[in-house]
Amino acid sequence: MVLEIKQQLRLAQQLIMTPQLQQAIKLLQLSRLELINTIREEMETNPLLDEVEIGESPDEILKKGEDTASVSKDEQTSESSLSESSLLEGDRKDFDWDGYLKDYYRSSGLGSYHEEKEPQSLENISHKGVSLHSHLMWQLRLSDFSEKELEIGTLIIGNLDSDGYLKTTGSEIATMSHTDEETVERVLKKVQEFDPLGVAARDLKECLLIQATHLNLDNTIVGEIIKNHLHLLGNKNYKAIVKVLKVSMKDVTDAIRVILQMEPRPGQSYSDEESQYISPDIFVHKIEDEFVIVLNDDGLPRLKISQFYKEILKDENLQQRAKEYIQNKLQSAIWLIRSIHQRQRTIYKVTESIVKFQRGFLDKGISHLKPLVLRDVAEDVGMHESTISRVTTNKYLYTPQGIFELKYFFNSAIQRTDGDTVASQSVKEKIRRIIQSENPRNPYSDERIAEILKKSDINIARRTVAKYREIMRILASSKRKTL
């Protein structure tokens, strides 16, 4: 085989993403909190980024000359570099910094550029609750235990899950504590008497039995049902319990009422998990007959280009290396500011389109939610579906009907018998309302719910009803039945 070197001329199309486009895409899919963290990180690494001072209006910024930074005129061909003349002279023709700054500040709310806010009252600051582990350890130290028993008790408490159940065996604890299983079992019985009652149980049956024993009901019908017929209680097969125990239905129902008042997850009231609060990215307020969209800029740093470093650039004695460094940082700062501005404008346009499509939902609630897909909004705002998908990810909208993720407004369409369509989320809500209005003693089956929906011109199969019911975490009719 002879190896040769040849030249070939080939024409091919290739998609090249500029650094500015990559940054814009990255910022677009960030949530509000992630965006704030990203801006803070950029401010730490880029000395040319400054935060606008409180009470400083765009007019004052323009007066100081802090808006003169601009990129080159032809962005598509030379956006990777900035000319020295554009940096020093500030070509306003390329980018309207006047309009940008005013619009950037005005988008944060109606009226003034900045509102003074009172500090949060100390009474409104939530207090972190006591964890289950610390609550049980406090009781363990107050108990009359030897050093070895304290060690065993600590191992038991350390192996409890968030619901208060023991997730290890007595033999494993005995091995870890270098003792016998009888000693472990004796300590475990004492720990099971701690508050909350039923803690340190190995399964649901033991948890309920501990509570029944505390009520002196372990040798009654209550204890018998828990010990031997818990599966019949779970299936709500009360007639079988009556038949097996040979007692009246009244005795069984009285016992079941006592069991239902017990706590199957004793540790949940001592959960140390902090509540996750949602801060909406967009607010939609109804003013008279119109919906007004306001972007939530609360806590979002308002950026400007540092005048100090632009003055340094005018120094003729500035070293070339220092000038290149400042110019690169200036370029990055401008890209970031413009990318944030573009992100806010895109979110606004997408939200405006969603509000237009889902006006019925905003006025009347979930029953008027319309079928909507990403393609509909993409065609309406003139963007690609992937852009709409990024915008609606991890973004939350405050509406008169509550706070919803932007993804919530996109639903598949279900064909009605009258030729119209209805959103799948609206069908789920109808199923929920049908179940809420049913007779608890004779709940509707999935087949019956499908028949009721058919009367409303919604023709779906029984298995679709079952699928939606499971998505909403609603039990089957046999388990919804009550006495």
Steps between C-alpha positions, in 0.01 A plus 500: 500500500635841395432787740438833328425852615213660308305825528122490480261794486170430670195722564309427820259677733589514866328663792740705711378650824670821598599552866231769528231261374618227736479741792152616397375140480652419838338801668165430334452162664609611848245551772479836673713394799757335272518819295567708812780262603649512149500880500665508842771262379561713190527814712767333712710402197440804279614831653322703230157393625350730760164490668276804473471675832167522680297795380716556193283557194594439134512876437771538765695210348480656156604837641812345652590354165488143625307379197769562239620141469391346174582209274608522140235577238518175306436242775472198275847535351701672773322439830811327635687830519431863587662790323684750710302789351166346599628450853617858540240687301197287589315444170135537597382406151588135557299460819243725661637521852259782581199286426661188644571649841160662530321184389721285723404693809139557405440126447546434871164651585250775444604855586836586651827331417561394854276458799621522854391192691466461872718230656327172570352472846668253731158352573476387136828311505425129525664299774662172412312214667647232721610194306384151594858394577566787743159453666565129563860558614375754753266236644773236490735712713223559754428127533656267754739316269845355554792597278455191281124558473563861403728376222234256379228764521711742297546235230126433493413868468767549238344228282149647489361641177308828468172322586644358823539136388804290588687412180739240638478171689571421861787271404674780307469738795629224732802453273574873487465539879680169584211367705221243476162533328306468827660817635427679172136387512465622859638845413283512187185443706593796720572724200162404354339661807651837408304784350368490229317179579570222252853612417776242439248242372618258232177500300151648496350219706750549784452879482123472544533233768725727707232769490223247574696367799540855633118533484452159665325373186749230397273220630181637345353496149737786415805291584356193321446695178852645513664166575322272254271691263687814399487390132119482515493848652725630221259362240204630702349154506304562819254215445785250500626639833150464647481143375843398633470667841131404534402839639251763392570757231465774761786355708719477192423855387572635850835320503587622151426860601752463784763355265448775244579758769842344559814639338650265236806726457591628847816678388345726237402771751868540592635531149796738482450567130461868428208617291591596145336828405443594138593849389312570173701621201202684352191663645172528311259751652152573375437874479142569391455275193866466407779275629825680580826303493777605738838329518625429851833682528497507880847401617637489146817713484474790254827517314696786348846542349759638740590859409830461683641245254371689196693802620808279529460400134540866401848508656752509215773362727300184578692183423375294206451189715287689752299661219426160344393362838259789562362478147433126537327552834303790352385279215391227745314754713311639199410151382366412845288815529356457154437129556309575821300765319423259217402231751253729673349609170462138385333394825265797471403414141440133581292588806302750295421224249397254773272763655338554161435128450391429859292808574202279585703323767616829652140623518304187594739232624633162404179378337566753218861399439555456126716241324837654420830371363842660464452535125200733549698746713810467279302597189330784685823665622712400200750282689612140491330236716827428679517865608145482637591182684800671663294804597228293666742281699519580872307826452195575713210732426283674756139525380163587656444121516823429690867430425573258216805385311497619140506135390161458669326695224604250233254212479412237246160527333216253555236491231143564610201333339375840383818551295669740743809423707570518872831507689606183681557704818137614490388138467707410808333779692156374392591151623614646833172690542293192411682298765459778757124507441451122520332312783784376725304182577454425129789662307505517122696240308727604213239370255231711665722813491560442127121485448448826692768670289333371185185691596719814495611416143837373624549153359795326667561135584486347847876433497561872427291589805705254706826651367394856586377387842836339577684813383293704748571236770135416552421150627280253317131483584546191718747688721306828503198334653427608856262377768 
